[in-house]
């Protein structure tokens, strides 16, 4: 009986400890990020590989905010004036009852992404204590120094496991610094935003999907080729459409200038993991079949296409070709809270700060 009980405890105890670890509430932090592109004299030869930038199991804070702002703008544009209603009420009534189509994403995203301001931002604000703990520790502090008391807005989490909250424009702190940075020649802002989030261990952390800049899908395929060239090739040689059938012929999906993910996780210390690409037009040396590989009527040799270049004596000549490069920005960096960190790259710059904040339910009156 005793041995059976020991065996049961031996099996159950690790499971109990594991479930407690999974149930541990996350530590909330406030995040602010600024991403900009910069001109560089780098001679680095970027790869023409096309990475998969889809973010699996990620969190998208940008798309809904941008679309909602578009929806609000559409709602604000009344289809009829007062005079229209007086002269043609039937048409106006019909237009009024038509549901508004959900707007698409704009071709150019705003640089600053913020949550809408609240009309009563400070109406019900309470004084919450934000402790000045050692920046590289993760344990909450019980100290409440008088100079750490800050009035916070209603844009605060109520539950430890709730979804992240995007900062409002009035809550961003990089504005002055960004103004100074953008005075430098060759610097162009792509994304400035912030949010409040619970930070989890790496195996629980969900990355944030980031997009910014221009939608390049009208000019380029996702394979990096000029869309006009692909369409011209399909029209010129329709019988060989199978050669371009694997290419992206649908430009309905956006192809953002900046795309990727940002992951913030806890492993005794805070870590930032970036996986971004900057899409930038350039010239690559493409391998093309020489002019010898044509029939008298200038149509491709179908029998040679089924052989290797060596078997058919085909020569491949490098020629310049317009190409949309996916320039990678992948870094993993340990950081300290409250410090402003700069992540450098020949083409991109990322400035990020992770700030301690009052935890959900952690409200103390200012004495």
C-alpha positions, 0 to 999 in steps of 0.5 A: 500500500505504501509503495503504491502511494509513493508511486502515485505521488512520484508521478503526480508531483511533477504534474502538479508543479508543472501546472503551477508553473503554467498558471503563473501570472505574467509580468506586465510591461509597457513597450515602445518601439520605433523602426526606421530605414536608413541610407547606407554605403554598405557593399553587402551582397544580399541574398535573393532568397524569399523567406516565409514571413508569416507569423504563426500563432502571433498577435496582430495589433496593427491591422484592426486599428488601421482598418477601424480608423478607415471605417470611422472615416467612412462613417463620418462621411455622410452620403447626403447633405441636409439639402439632399435629404430635403430634395431626394429623401428616397435616394438618401434613405436607400443609401443610408440603409446600405451597409458600408463595405469594410475598407481595405488596408491603405496602400501606405500605412501611417508611421504612428499607430495608436489607440484612439484617445478617450474623451474622459482619459483622466476622469477616472484615473487612479494613482498607481505605484510603479516601482523603481526596482533594479532594471535587470530583475523580474521579481515585483518589488514591495517598495513604494518610494514617493517619487515613483507614484505616477498617475496612469490612464484608464488604458490599463489591464484589469486581468493578468492574462488579458490581451495587450493594450495599444498605447494612445498618442498621449502615452508615447514617450519617443516623440521628441527623440524621433524628431531629432533622429529624423533630422539626419539625412537618409532617415525615414520613419517606418513604424512608431507604436507602443503597447502594454503586455504580459510577458511570459516565458519563451515557450508561452510567449506569442510574437507580435506581427509588425507591418509598415511602409508601402504596399508593394504588391501592385508593382512586385510579385511576392517572388520579388519579380516586377509584376509588369514583366511577369504579365508581359511574359505570360502574354508574349508566350501563352503556350508556356504559361506553366513556366510562370504559373508558380509565380504570384499572379494575384496582387490582392494580398499586401506586400509590405515594405517592412514585415515580420515579428517581434517577440518579447519573453522572459528567461530570468531576464528580458529578451527581445527577438526580432525577425523582420525583412525590409523589402527594397528594389535592387538589381540582381544578376539573373541566369537566363538562357542564351539566344541560341535556345530558340527555333527559327521562329523565335519560339523556345525549343521544347525538347531542350527544356526537358534536358539539363543545360549540359545535355542540350549545350545550353549556355546560361548568361548572367544579365541584370534583372530588377528584383525586390530584395527581402533584406533580413533583420534577425536579432536576439538581445537581452535587455534591461527594463527602462533602458532605451536600446538601439538595434543597428543594421546597415538598412534598418534601425530599431529603438525599443524600450520596455518599461515597468508598470503597475501590475493588474489590480496593483492600485495603491493610493498616493499618500 
